[in-house]
Amino acid sequence: MKVREGFVESAGHQLAYLAVNEHLASDKEPAIVFIHGVLASVNFWRDCVPPEFKEGRAWYSLSLPAHHPSTVPQDFSVGDVNDEWFFQVMNGALKKLLGDKKAIVVGHSTGGFSGLNVAIHHAPNVIGIVSVGGFHVGTWGGVEGLLLKIAGLGKWAKGLFVSNISISKSSRFVRRIFAALLAHDHKAFWSNPLSKRMFENVEPNILLQDPAALFVLFNGIASLQIEDQLHKIDMPCYIFSGTHDPVVPTEQSYVLATKVPNAKSVEFQNVGHMPFIEDSDAYFEALNLALKDIADSAFNQESSKGDS
């Protein structure tokens, strides 16, 4: 696996990226861009991609804002973050990263929201979305949901939010317990070697996260609501969800599947928020099929335009 690390600037934010196996890129195929969820990092996807991606396919990993090693502008403050802001930052980053090349965005959790949001706003690079445990409203369960509630209280709760982030930084054991709480099938989560490699990949970044920047981001996420805009999505979209997701309620996945026009839904049985670890084989098979379907749809559309 050949990895080039770098940064792109968008709306004052420096977003980290990984460009993987660029020597295998083809003009005939869309780029595949993975976006992680909150409290992870751009390195999250190094091992959480289909096995054949490691050596046999070109792909990218793009950071969320405010997640180390990405950096925020000095004036990043509460009130900045809304769906339009998310679009400006992520769309700008995709343009800088890809130029005019078309892409399929695969996003987990807040990365899934980011994918859906750029589709709502018709990002010119994007031809399809795979949302994995994505959401349409900033209302979650679990530890992440608690952090959202704290941040949503406003500036006076910043100290409490920062304290909770600091607790996770202080202990590897606590960090791993918090991560495991994202899963429903804890046995499958802990027994899968991917969980250990994922921890190893993101831990250096987690220890250097800026709690103040994360507070601003979480405060904005707590107020996000894009349900009434989902009908604007006019590209192929897959909704991946676990039947027992402790973070993003299954009701949210149902709303996405029914309100995104022509969305295709894939449910992973007895799985929580981490299907790529809890049920890797089924997830990787479903992802490969989704990526092929989206790419084929885009190719057929281009062929139809050429014939008309």
Secondary structure, 3 states (H helix, E strand, C coil): CCEEEEEEEECCEEEEEEEECHHHCCCCCCEEEEECCCCCCHHHHHCCCCHHHHHHCCEEEECCCCCCCCECCCCCCCCCCCHHHHHHHHHHHHHHHHCCCCEEEEEECHHHHHHHHHHHCCCCCEEEEEEECCCCECCCCHHHHHHHHHHHCCHHHHHHHHHHHHHHHHCHHHHHHHHHCCCCCHHHHHHCHHHHHHHHHHHHHHCCCCHHHHHHHHHHHCCCECHHHHHHCCCCEEEEEECCCCCCCHHHHHHHHHHCCCCEEEEECCCCCCHHHHCHHHHHHHHHHHHHHHHHHHHHHHHHHHHC
